[in-house]
Amino acid sequence: MSIEITVLFDVVPNQMESVVDAFRDLAVATRQEEGVLRFDACLSEEHADTVVLVEEWVDQTAIDLHMKKEYTEAFLSRVDGAFRNPPHVHRLCPLGS
């Protein structure tokens, strides 16, 4: 069974443009990784200044490798200080599992 994760980011309003650019770059690179099934950064239509990251991975090993990639580390540096709160990470589990 794959691993699905949704992460909500509460972005500092005046940093939204640079955060969106950073997410776009991260998504392009990440989608090339072996083990990624989905990696989409989206803007919330209901909540201004919120970015929602929707991920699906084949397994934990793929996630661990992703977190060690140079471009993932570069992304984290680019967005350092750009969020009002720590990201809300939701690792999803289907009902009945």
The first five atom37 places (N, CA, C, CB, O) and aatype in JSON, in Angstrom:
{
  "aatype": [12, 15, 9, 6, 9, 16, 19, 10, 13, 3, 19, 19, 14, 2, 5, 12, 6, 15, 19, 19, 3, 0, 13, 1, 3, 10, 0, 19, 0, 16, 1, 5, 6, 6, 7, 19, 10, 1, 13, 3, 0, 4, 10, 15, 6, 6, 8, 0, 3, 16, 19, 19, 10, 19, 6, 6, 17, 19, 3, 5, 16, 0, 9, 3, 10, 8, 12, 11, 11, 6, 18, 16, 6, 0, 13, 10, 15, 1, 19, 3, 7, 0, 13, 1, 2, 14, 14, 8, 19, 8, 1, 10, 4, 14, 10, 7, 15],
  "atom_mask": [
    [1, 1, 1, 1, 1],
    [1, 1, 1, 1, 1],
    [1, 1, 1, 1, 1],
    [1, 1, 1, 1, 1],
    [1, 1, 1, 1, 1],
    [1, 1, 1, 1, 1],
    [1, 1, 1, 1, 1],
    [1, 1, 1, 1, 1],
    [1, 1, 1, 1, 1],
    [1, 1, 1, 1, 1],
    [1, 1, 1, 1, 1],
    [1, 1, 1, 1, 1],
    [1, 1, 1, 1, 1],
    [1, 1, 1, 1, 1],
    [1, 1, 1, 1, 1],
    [1, 1, 1, 1, 1],
    [1, 1, 1, 1, 1],
    [1, 1, 1, 1, 1],
    [1, 1, 1, 1, 1],
    [1, 1, 1, 1, 1],
    [1, 1, 1, 1, 1],
    [1, 1, 1, 1, 1],
    [1, 1, 1, 1, 1],
    [1, 1, 1, 1, 1],
    [1, 1, 1, 1, 1],
    [1, 1, 1, 1, 1],
    [1, 1, 1, 1, 1],
    [1, 1, 1, 1, 1],
    [1, 1, 1, 1, 1],
    [1, 1, 1, 1, 1],
    [1, 1, 1, 1, 1],
    [1, 1, 1, 1, 1],
    [1, 1, 1, 1, 1],
    [1, 1, 1, 1, 1],
    [1, 1, 1, 0, 1],
    [1, 1, 1, 1, 1],
    [1, 1, 1, 1, 1],
    [1, 1, 1, 1, 1],
    [1, 1, 1, 1, 1],
    [1, 1, 1, 1, 1],
    [1, 1, 1, 1, 1],
    [1, 1, 1, 1, 1],
    [1, 1, 1, 1, 1],
    [1, 1, 1, 1, 1],
    [1, 1, 1, 1, 1],
    [1, 1, 1, 1, 1],
    [1, 1, 1, 1, 1],
    [1, 1, 1, 1, 1],
    [1, 1, 1, 1, 1],
    [1, 1, 1, 1, 1],
    [1, 1, 1, 1, 1],
    [1, 1, 1, 1, 1],
    [1, 1, 1, 1, 1],
    [1, 1, 1, 1, 1],
    [1, 1, 1, 1, 1],
    [1, 1, 1, 1, 1],
    [1, 1, 1, 1, 1],
    [1, 1, 1, 1, 1],
    [1, 1, 1, 1, 1],
    [1, 1, 1, 1, 1],
    [1, 1, 1, 1, 1],
    [1, 1, 1, 1, 1],
    [1, 1, 1, 1, 1],
    [1, 1, 1, 1, 1],
    [1, 1, 1, 1, 1],
    [1, 1, 1, 1, 1],
    [1, 1, 1, 1, 1],
    [1, 1, 1, 1, 1],
    [1, 1, 1, 1, 1],
    [1, 1, 1, 1, 1],
    [1, 1, 1, 1, 1],
    [1, 1, 1, 1, 1],
    [1, 1, 1, 1, 1],
    [1, 1, 1, 1, 1],
    [1, 1, 1, 1, 1],
    [1, 1, 1, 1, 1],
    [1, 1, 1, 1, 1],
    [1, 1, 1, 1, 1],
    [1, 1, 1, 1, 1],
    [1, 1, 1, 1, 1],
    [1, 1, 1, 0, 1],
    [1, 1, 1, 1, 1],
    [1, 1, 1, 1, 1],
    [1, 1, 1, 1, 1],
    [1, 1, 1, 1, 1],
    [1, 1, 1, 1, 1],
    [1, 1, 1, 1, 1],
    [1, 1, 1, 1, 1],
    [1, 1, 1, 1, 1],
    [1, 1, 1, 1, 1],
    [1, 1, 1, 1, 1],
    [1, 1, 1, 1, 1],
    [1, 1, 1, 1, 1],
    [1, 1, 1, 1, 1],
    [1, 1, 1, 1, 1],
    [1, 1, 1, 0, 1],
    [1, 1, 1, 1, 1]
  ],
  "atom_positions": [
    [[0.84, -1.18, 0.0], [0.0, 0.0, 0.0], [0.89, 1.25, 0.0], [-0.96, -0.01, 1.23], [1.88, 1.31, 0.74]],
    [[0.56, 2.22, -0.81], [1.33, 3.46, -0.89], [1.09, 4.32, 0.35], [0.95, 4.24, -2.18], [0.19, 4.06, 1.15]],
    [[1.92, 5.36, 0.49], [1.81, 6.3, 1.61], [1.34, 7.63, 1.05], [3.18, 6.45, 2.37], [1.96, 8.21, 0.17]],
    [[0.22, 8.11, 1.59], [-0.33, 9.41, 1.18], [-0.14, 10.41, 2.3], [-1.83, 9.28, 0.8], [-0.4, 10.12, 3.47]],
    [[0.31, 11.6, 1.93], [0.57, 12.66, 2.91], [0.02, 13.96, 2.36], [2.09, 12.78, 3.22], [0.17, 14.26, 1.17]],
    [[-0.63, 14.73, 3.22], [-1.06, 16.08, 2.9], [-0.45, 17.01, 3.94], [-2.63, 16.19, 2.87], [-0.51, 16.74, 5.14]],
    [[0.14, 18.1, 3.46], [0.78, 19.05, 4.36], [0.22, 20.44, 4.08], [2.34, 19.03, 4.2], [0.17, 20.87, 2.93]],
    [[-0.2, 21.12, 5.14], [-0.73, 22.48, 5.03], [0.31, 23.47, 5.52], [-2.05, 22.63, 5.83], [0.85, 23.32, 6.62]],
    [[0.6, 24.47, 4.7], [1.59, 25.5, 5.03], [0.89, 26.85, 5.13], [2.72, 25.54, 3.97], [0.24, 27.29, 4.18]],
    [[1.02, 27.52, 6.27], [0.46, 28.84, 6.51], [1.56, 29.86, 6.22], [-0.08, 28.98, 8.0], [2.45, 30.09, 7.04]],
    [[1.49, 30.47, 5.04], [2.57, 31.31, 4.52], [2.42, 32.76, 4.99], [2.6, 31.25, 2.98], [1.32, 33.3, 5.02]],
    [[3.54, 33.36, 5.36], [3.57, 34.79, 5.66], [3.16, 35.51, 4.38], [5.0, 35.26, 6.17], [3.78, 35.31, 3.34]],
    [[2.12, 36.37, 4.44], [1.56, 36.96, 3.2], [2.58, 37.58, 2.25], [0.58, 37.99, 3.56], [2.49, 37.34, 1.05]],
    [[3.52, 38.35, 2.74], [4.45, 39.01, 1.82], [5.52, 38.07, 1.28], [5.12, 40.17, 2.52], [6.39, 38.5, 0.53]],
    [[5.45, 36.79, 1.64], [6.42, 35.81, 1.16], [5.79, 34.8, 0.19], [7.04, 35.08, 2.33], [6.45, 33.87, -0.27]],
    [[4.51, 34.99, -0.1], [3.78, 34.01, -0.89], [4.41, 33.78, -2.27], [2.35, 34.47, -1.06], [4.53, 32.63, -2.7]],
    [[4.8, 34.83, -2.96], [5.35, 34.67, -4.31], [6.63, 33.83, -4.3], [5.63, 36.05, -4.93], [6.79, 32.94, -5.14]],
    [[7.52, 34.1, -3.38], [8.77, 33.34, -3.33], [8.52, 31.9, -2.88], [9.78, 34.01, -2.39], [9.21, 30.98, -3.34]],
    [[7.55, 31.69, -2.0], [7.21, 30.33, -1.56], [6.61, 29.53, -2.71], [6.22, 30.37, -0.36], [6.97, 28.37, -2.9]],
    [[5.73, 30.13, -3.46], [5.12, 29.45, -4.61], [6.21, 29.07, -5.62], [4.05, 30.35, -5.29], [6.2, 27.96, -6.16]],
    [[7.14, 29.97, -5.88], [8.24, 29.66, -6.8], [9.08, 28.49, -6.28], [9.14, 30.89, -7.0], [9.47, 27.62, -7.05]],
    [[9.34, 28.47, -4.98], [10.13, 27.39, -4.37], [9.39, 26.05, -4.49], [10.43, 27.71, -2.89], [10.0, 25.03, -4.79]],
    [[8.08, 26.07, -4.24], [7.3, 24.83, -4.37], [7.26, 24.35, -5.81], [5.88, 25.05, -3.86], [7.33, 23.14, -6.05]],
    [[7.14, 25.26, -6.77], [7.13, 24.85, -8.18], [8.44, 24.13, -8.53], [6.93, 26.09, -9.1], [8.42, 23.08, -9.16]],
    [[9.55, 24.71, -8.13], [10.84, 24.1, -8.42], [10.97, 22.74, -7.75], [11.98, 25.02, -7.97], [11.45, 21.78, -8.36]],
    [[10.56, 22.65, -6.5], [10.62, 21.39, -5.77], [9.76, 20.33, -6.45], [10.18, 21.58, -4.33], [10.19, 19.18, -6.59]],
    [[8.56, 20.7, -6.87], [7.65, 19.73, -7.5], [8.23, 19.19, -8.81], [6.29, 20.38, -7.76], [8.15, 17.99, -9.07]],
    [[8.8, 20.06, -9.62], [9.38, 19.62, -10.89], [10.47, 18.6, -10.65], [9.94, 20.83, -11.69], [10.51, 17.56, -11.31]],
    [[11.35, 18.86, -9.71], [12.44, 17.94, -9.41], [11.94, 16.65, -8.77], [13.46, 18.6, -8.49], [12.37, 15.55, -9.13]],
    [[11.02, 16.78, -7.84], [10.54, 15.62, -7.09], [9.78, 14.65, -7.98], [9.65, 16.06, -5.94], [9.89, 13.44, -7.8]],
    [[9.03, 15.15, -8.93], [8.25, 14.27, -9.81], [9.12, 13.35, -10.66], [7.37, 15.1, -10.72], [8.63, 12.39, -11.25]],
    [[10.41, 13.64, -10.72], [11.34, 12.79, -11.48], [11.89, 11.64, -10.63], [12.49, 13.64, -12.01], [12.55, 10.74, -11.15]],
    [[11.63, 11.67, -9.34], [12.18, 10.67, -8.44], [11.51, 9.31, -8.62], [12.05, 11.12, -7.0], [10.31, 9.22, -8.88]],
    [[12.32, 8.27, -8.48], [11.76, 6.93, -8.42], [11.07, 6.81, -7.07], [12.88, 5.82, -8.61], [11.63, 7.2, -6.04]],
    [[9.86, 6.29, -7.07], [9.15, 6.1, -5.81], [8.08, 7.14, -5.53], [0.0, 0.0, 0.0], [7.28, 6.96, -4.62]],
    [[8.06, 8.23, -6.3], [7.0, 9.21, -6.11], [5.85, 8.88, -7.05], [7.52, 10.67, -6.35], [6.05, 8.66, -8.24]],
    [[4.64, 8.86, -6.51], [3.45, 8.62, -7.32], [2.68, 9.91, -7.58], [2.54, 7.6, -6.63], [2.03, 10.07, -8.61]],
    [[2.77, 10.84, -6.62], [2.12, 12.14, -6.76], [2.86, 13.14, -5.89], [0.61, 12.06, -6.36], [3.26, 12.84, -4.77]],
    [[3.03, 14.34, -6.43], [3.64, 15.42, -5.67], [3.11, 16.72, -6.25], [5.21, 15.36, -5.73], [3.65, 17.25, -7.22]],
    [[2.05, 17.24, -5.65], [1.38, 18.43, -6.15], [1.3, 19.49, -5.07], [-0.02, 18.09, -6.67], [0.78, 19.23, -3.98]],
    [[1.79, 20.67, -5.37], [1.64, 21.82, -4.49], [0.48, 22.65, -5.03], [2.97, 22.67, -4.4], [0.45, 23.0, -6.21]],
    [[-0.46, 22.97, -4.15], [-1.68, 23.67, -4.56], [-1.94, 24.86, -3.65], [-2.89, 22.71, -4.54], [-1.51, 24.88, -2.5]],
    [[-2.64, 25.85, -4.19], [-3.11, 26.96, -3.37], [-4.52, 26.63, -2.88], [-3.1, 28.31, -4.17], [-5.33, 26.1, -3.62]],
    [[-4.79, 26.95, -1.64], [-6.13, 26.74, -1.1], [-7.06, 27.82, -1.63], [-6.1, 26.75, 0.44], [-6.73, 29.0, -1.61]],
    [[-8.23, 27.42, -2.1], [-9.23, 28.38, -2.55], [-10.0, 28.96, -1.36], [-10.2, 27.73, -3.54], [-10.58, 30.04, -1.47]],
    [[-10.01, 28.25, -0.24], [-10.76, 28.7, 0.94], [-9.94, 29.53, 1.91], [-11.31, 27.51, 1.66], [-10.5, 30.36, 2.63]],
    [[-8.63, 29.34, 1.94], [-7.79, 30.01, 2.93], [-6.63, 30.72, 2.24], [-7.26, 28.98, 3.97], [-5.73, 30.09, 1.69]],
    [[-6.69, 32.04, 2.29], [-5.62, 32.84, 1.68], [-4.29, 32.5, 2.35], [-5.92, 34.35, 1.79], [-4.25, 32.19, 3.54]],
    [[-3.23, 32.57, 1.6], [-1.88, 32.36, 2.1], [-1.65, 30.95, 2.62], [-1.58, 33.35, 3.19], [-0.84, 30.74, 3.53]],
    [[-2.36, 29.98, 2.05], [-2.18, 28.58, 2.43], [-1.79, 27.77, 1.2], [-3.47, 28.01, 3.07], [-2.46, 27.81, 0.16]],
    [[-0.69, 27.04, 1.34], [-0.26, 26.1, 0.31], [-0.51, 24.7, 0.85], [1.26, 26.31, -0.07], [-0.21, 24.4, 2.01]],
    [[-1.07, 23.85, 0.0], [-1.36, 22.47, 0.37], [-0.5, 21.57, -0.51], [-2.89, 22.13, 0.21], [-0.56, 21.63, -1.74]],
    [[0.29, 20.73, 0.13], [1.13, 19.78, -0.58], [0.47, 18.41, -0.48], [2.58, 19.76, -0.01], [0.18, 17.93, 0.61]],
    [[0.24, 17.79, -1.64], [-0.38, 16.46, -1.69], [0.66, 15.51, -2.27], [-1.72, 16.47, -2.55], [1.12, 15.68, -3.4]],
    [[1.01, 14.5, -1.48], [2.07, 13.57, -1.87], [1.57, 12.14, -1.8], [3.31, 13.75, -0.97], [0.71, 11.8, -0.98]],
    [[2.11, 11.3, -2.68], [1.9, 9.86, -2.58], [3.21, 9.2, -2.97], [0.72, 9.38, -3.49], [3.81, 9.52, -3.99]],
    [[3.64, 8.26, -2.14], [4.92, 7.59, -2.29], [4.72, 6.09, -2.26], [5.91, 8.02, -1.2], [3.77, 5.6, -1.65]],
    [[5.61, 5.35, -2.9], [5.49, 3.89, -2.91], [5.79, 3.3, -1.53], [6.42, 3.29, -3.95], [5.21, 2.29, -1.15]],
    [[6.72, 3.94, -0.78], [7.06, 3.42, 0.54], [7.86, 4.46, 1.32], [7.87, 2.1, 0.42], [8.18, 5.53, 0.8]],
    [[8.17, 4.13, 2.57], [8.91, 5.05, 3.43], [10.33, 5.28, 2.92], [8.96, 4.52, 4.86], [10.88, 6.37, 3.09]],
    [[10.92, 4.28, 2.32], [12.28, 4.44, 1.77], [12.32, 5.56, 0.74], [12.76, 3.11, 1.14], [13.26, 6.35, 0.73]],
    [[11.31, 5.63, -0.13], [11.25, 6.7, -1.13], [11.16, 8.08, -0.47], [10.04, 6.49, -2.08], [11.78, 9.03, -0.93]],
    [[10.39, 8.17, 0.6], [10.27, 9.44, 1.34], [11.62, 9.81, 1.96], [9.18, 9.35, 2.44], [12.07, 10.95, 1.86]],
    [[12.25, 8.84, 2.59], [13.54, 9.09, 3.23], [14.59, 9.56, 2.21], [14.03, 7.82, 3.94], [15.36, 10.48, 2.49]],
    [[14.61, 8.93, 1.04], [15.54, 9.35, -0.01], [15.24, 10.76, -0.5], [15.49, 8.37, -1.18], [16.15, 11.55, -0.74]],
    [[13.95, 11.07, -0.64], [13.54, 12.41, -1.07], [14.04, 13.48, -0.11], [12.02, 12.48, -1.18], [14.51, 14.54, -0.53]],
    [[13.94, 13.2, 1.18], [14.34, 14.19, 2.18], [15.84, 14.45, 2.18], [13.9, 13.73, 3.56], [16.3, 15.46, 2.71]],
    [[16.62, 13.55, 1.58], [18.08, 13.7, 1.52], [18.56, 14.34, 0.22], [18.73, 12.35, 1.68], [19.75, 14.6, 0.06]],
    [[17.63, 14.58, -0.7], [18.02, 15.16, -1.99], [18.51, 16.6, -1.81], [16.82, 15.12, -2.98], [18.02, 17.34, -0.95]],
    [[19.47, 16.97, -2.64], [20.02, 18.33, -2.58], [18.94, 19.38, -2.82], [21.15, 18.49, -3.62], [18.92, 20.4, -2.14]],
    [[18.05, 19.14, -3.76], [17.01, 20.13, -4.05], [15.97, 20.22, -2.94], [16.31, 19.78, -5.36], [15.35, 21.27, -2.77]],
    [[15.77, 19.15, -2.17], [14.87, 19.24, -1.01], [15.51, 20.11, 0.06], [14.55, 17.82, -0.45], [14.83, 20.95, 0.66]],
    [[16.78, 19.93, 0.29], [17.5, 20.77, 1.26], [17.51, 22.22, 0.8], [18.94, 20.26, 1.46], [17.37, 23.14, 1.62]],
    [[17.69, 22.45, -0.5], [17.68, 23.81, -1.04], [16.3, 24.44, -0.85], [18.07, 23.8, -2.53], [16.19, 25.62, -0.51]],
    [[15.24, 23.66, -1.08], [13.88, 24.16, -0.87], [13.71, 24.6, 0.58], [12.82, 23.08, -1.24], [13.21, 25.69, 0.85]],
    [[14.11, 23.76, 1.51], [13.95, 24.08, 2.93], [14.69, 25.36, 3.3], [14.45, 22.93, 3.8], [14.22, 26.14, 4.12]],
    [[15.84, 25.58, 2.69], [16.58, 26.83, 2.93], [15.84, 28.03, 2.34], [17.99, 26.75, 2.33], [15.78, 29.09, 2.96]],
    [[15.28, 27.85, 1.16], [14.56, 28.95, 0.48], [13.33, 29.4, 1.27], [14.14, 28.51, -0.92], [13.0, 30.58, 1.27]],
    [[12.65, 28.47, 1.92], [11.4, 28.81, 2.61], [11.6, 29.03, 4.11], [10.37, 27.71, 2.38], [10.62, 29.24, 4.83]],
    [[12.82, 28.98, 4.58], [13.08, 29.19, 5.99], [12.55, 30.55, 6.43], [14.6, 29.07, 6.29], [12.92, 31.58, 5.86]],
    [[11.7, 30.56, 7.43], [11.11, 31.8, 7.93], [9.89, 32.28, 7.18], [0.0, 0.0, 0.0], [9.37, 33.35, 7.49]],
    [[9.42, 31.52, 6.2], [8.3, 31.95, 5.36], [6.94, 31.46, 5.86], [8.51, 31.47, 3.94], [5.91, 31.76, 5.25]],
    [[6.93, 30.71, 6.95], [5.66, 30.17, 7.45], [5.34, 30.75, 8.82], [5.72, 28.63, 7.52], [6.22, 30.92, 9.66]],
    [[4.04, 31.05, 9.03], [3.61, 31.61, 10.32], [3.63, 30.57, 11.42], [2.23, 32.21, 10.2], [3.84, 30.9, 12.59]],
    [[3.4, 29.32, 11.05], [3.33, 28.21, 12.0], [4.04, 27.02, 11.4], [1.84, 27.86, 12.36], [4.28, 26.98, 10.19]],
    [[4.39, 26.04, 12.23], [4.93, 24.81, 11.65], [3.9, 24.17, 10.72], [5.34, 23.81, 12.78], [2.7, 24.29, 10.96]],
    [[4.35, 23.51, 9.66], [3.43, 22.86, 8.74], [2.56, 21.82, 9.46], [4.2, 22.19, 7.59], [3.01, 21.18, 10.41]],
    [[1.33, 21.66, 9.0], [0.41, 20.65, 9.53], [0.5, 19.42, 8.63], [-1.07, 21.18, 9.62], [-0.01, 19.42, 7.52]],
    [[1.16, 18.39, 9.13], [1.38, 17.18, 8.34], [0.29, 16.17, 8.66], [2.79, 16.57, 8.62], [0.01, 15.88, 9.82]],
    [[-0.33, 15.64, 7.59], [-1.38, 14.63, 7.74], [-0.98, 13.41, 6.94], [-2.78, 15.17, 7.29], [-1.08, 13.41, 5.71]],
    [[-0.52, 12.38, 7.62], [-0.24, 11.1, 6.96], [-1.56, 10.34, 6.96], [0.94, 10.28, 7.69], [-2.1, 10.03, 8.02]],
    [[-2.06, 10.03, 5.78], [-3.43, 9.54, 5.65], [-3.51, 8.02, 5.72], [-4.03, 10.01, 4.35], [-2.61, 7.3, 5.27]],
    [[-4.6, 7.55, 6.31], [-4.87, 6.13, 6.42], [-6.35, 5.93, 6.05], [-4.55, 5.59, 7.87], [-7.22, 6.51, 6.7]],
    [[-6.63, 5.13, 5.03], [-8.03, 4.91, 4.64], [-8.83, 4.32, 5.8], [-8.11, 3.97, 3.41], [-8.32, 3.51, 6.58]],
    [[-10.08, 4.73, 5.91], [-10.96, 4.16, 6.93], [-11.08, 2.66, 6.71], [-12.36, 4.83, 6.9], [-11.15, 2.19, 5.58]],
    [[-11.08, 1.93, 7.79], [-11.21, 0.49, 7.69], [-9.88, -0.21, 7.54], [0.0, 0.0, 0.0], [-9.84, -1.44, 7.39]],
    [[-8.78, 0.54, 7.59], [-7.45, -0.09, 7.46], [-6.87, -0.39, 8.82], [-6.49, 0.82, 6.68], [-5.76, -0.92, 8.91]]
  ]
}
